[in-house]
């Protein structure tokens, strides 16, 4: 009886260990995927920042060019006699 | 993006962009709402595992919920990323279109500026051209026609070298006559009988006066007088001095009354070209104001 009890205890321990190992595996998988998600987020942030910076630079350049054009057009409209 | 355009075909470009931005904002809001949901689910699972008797079942449920929550979060995150990328690409497309339009405007302004600069340069060049001066003095047609009518080519072979030079020019060039031509014509007209008539005289009375003077000269001096051409030839050295020495004195009404001898001729006798005061200015004098000295210039006989 004692031996049977001992054997059941060993089996239970074994099962518990196995379950523990499964749980740990599950947790490791979850944490790995969360880390991958975190890396994806970081990479996404870096690329988005770079693209937005390029977009901002393009917008600045366009703004300056538009200002120059605006000044040229205003000069023409204010002094039309020069071009007649 | 194409689905949006097919579904909302009647919508304008701004409306489509607004819709796109709205969906992005919605997806982002949903992702943000996931955080409190996950926090509440984690608290519920912790309490139920602590207070419940069937811990294995709670654990299994917790595992399933964690997997589904993670998949849901990744799904939401992907949606947000896709919406953001789509929005960014649309903005880039709009900016590239605007850049092309601005470039075209720039090109137009550059073209206009180049045209204005070219026109200005042409105007400056034209003004520069008008200020040029011709090398020879060119007389107008009306004056030259009068000169041609008055001047006569001598029949004899004794042609003044100046005349030869002038006649070397093309006869068809009546529009412009050089200075040398006018000098020659003046000399020629003088040799023909109107000794002091200018090639082109503006005053019509001048030739008449000259003829009157000529007649006066002839009346005063009984001695025969040679034409002016002979005197000029003497000045050029073509005729012997002995023959013309006496005649020189006879032709000079303003100079010495007595006929000049060879002595005086030898000692630098000078030929004076008489010009009556009543005569108007010759064409040459109008052009050469400095040549008043030329009138009284004395030709030294070598």
Interface residues (C-beta under 8 A of the other chain):
Chain A: X23 X26 X30 X33 X34 X37 X40 X41 X44 X48 X51 X52 X55 X58 X59 X62 X65 X66 X69 X72 X73 X83
Chain B: X59 X63 X66 X67 X70 X73 X74 X77 X81 X84 X88 X91 X92 X95 X98 X99 X102 X105 X106 X109 X116
